[in-house]
């Protein structure tokens, strides 16, 4: 016999409790994280900048797959840390991002997507374009200005991803659940 769904307390009829969606990130090494986060703090509208710099692999997986997601991330973290490179700027229309080349992480993303088949949002089912958003929700003019300023000075930076991060999306913030360090 299965348990009834969890409900919220309050007046009237009980409503099912909505469990927060899950996010998966590629975890950055400390030096790249500090540098990218400094750019984000300098150029992201401060009233909207509630997160540190990050590389999102999946934006909204159903909370009910957490156990399976932990299993697949744990298995895939047995791989060597994927070599990556910040290769330039990515135009986001109303924003700017640092473009990242990392074929091995894209392959690992594909393996996760295969395991989550049928559960992906339209956004998560699109081809992955790895990036770190450093500016968003600004005018196209402001984005072009930052790109013109940063573009000529941005040099490629090589690094290795440290692992996967698993988070729950709650009230616009990310609650850390677990990191899965690459160990291969």
N, C-alpha and C positions, 0 to 999 in steps of 0.2 A: 504494500500500500504506500503510495507516494504522499509526501507532505503537501499541505496546501501552500500556495505561493505566499511569500511574505507580504504583509500589508502595512500601509502607513497609518499612523494614528491620527485622529482628527474627527471633527464633527461629521455626521452623516455616514454614507456608505464607505467602507474601507476600499482603498485603491491599491493596486499592486505597487510595490516599491520598485522604482526604476533603478536598476544597477548601472553604474557608470561604464561607458565604453572603455576599452583598453587601447593603449597606444604602444607601439614598439619603435625604438630609436636605435640608431647606430651611435654608440658611445664614443665621444671624442677624447683624445689624450689631453692632459691638463694644459699643455702649452697652446694647442690649437683652440681649445675651449676658451681659455682666458683671452686670447687675441680676438677671436670671433665675438665673444661676449662684450668686449670693449667696443668693438665696432657697432654691435647691436645697441648698446646703451647710448652711444653717441648719435645714432641715426634713426632709431625706431621711436615713434611718438611715445613719450614717457608715460602718458596716461593709458596706453595700450600694452606696454611692455611688461608683462607679468611673468614671463618665462626667461630662462637663460638660453643662450644659443644652443641649437640642437639640430640633429639630422633625423627627421621623421621618416620611418619606413612604412608604418601603418598608422592611420589617423583614428580609426574607429572600428575596432573588432568587438564583437559581442562579448560581454562580461562572462557569459556562460561557457566560453571556451578557454578560460584561464588555465585550467589544469593541462589541457592538451597543448596550449601555447607554451607553458612552462616546459613541458616535455620536449617539444620541437626546438625551442631556443636552447635548452640545455644540450641537446644532441648536436645542433649546428655550431655551438660555441666550442666544440672539440676541434674545430678547424684552426689553422694558424690565423693570427690577426691579419685581416685584409689590408694590403698596401693601397693607399689612396693618395690623391693629389688635388689640392685646390688649384683649379686650372684657369680661373678667370671669374668674371661677373656673369650673373644670370639676370636678365630683365624680367621683372614680374608685373609690368604694367604700372601699378601703383606701388612699386617697391623694388628692392634690389636684394640679390642673394649672392653668396659665394658658390660657384659651381664646383662640384666635386666629381672627379673621375675615379671610379673604383669598381671595375668589372666583377671582382670576386664578391663584393657585398651585393651587387645587383643579382648575381646568381643565387646567393643565399636568400635574398628577398623572394626570388621566384620559387624556391623550395618551400618557404613559409606560405606563400600565396597558394601553392598547390595543396598544402595541408588544410588551408582555410577555405578551399574552393566552395563557392556557393554562399559564403558568409561575408564577402568583401563588399564594401560600399563602392559606388561608381568611382570615387576619388582613389580608393585603394586598389582598384582593379586596373587603373591606367598604368602605362609604362612608367617605371621609376626614373625620376631625374633627381639625383642626389644633390642636395644643396643645404646651405645654412642661410636662413633669412636674416638679414641685418637691417632691413627697412621694409615696412609694409604699411598700407593704408595711408599713403601720402598722395599728393597730386602727381600726375605723370611728369610735370615739369620738375618737381623736387626730386623725383627718382632719376630723371635724366641728368640733373645737375650732380647728384652724388656719383652716378656712373662715370660722368666725364671727369670728376675729381679723382675717384679711386682707380679707374681703369688703367691709366698710364703708370701708376705706382705699384699696382698689385703684381707681385711676383709669385710664380708657382711655389707651393709649399707641400712637401711630401710628408706623410704621416701614416700611421697604422691605426685603424679603429681598435678600441680596447675591448668591445663586446657589444652585447645587446642590452638595452634598457627596457623594462616593462613598467608601464605606468597606468593608472586609472585617471580618467578625465573627470574632475569634480569641481564644479562651480568656476570654470574657466582656468583652473590650475591643474597641474599634474601631480598626483600623489604617487611617489615611488613605491613600486611593489618589490622589484628585484632586478639586480644586474647579473648578466651572464657573461663572464669574462672569457675571451678567446684564450685557448690554452694549447692549441696544436703546435 
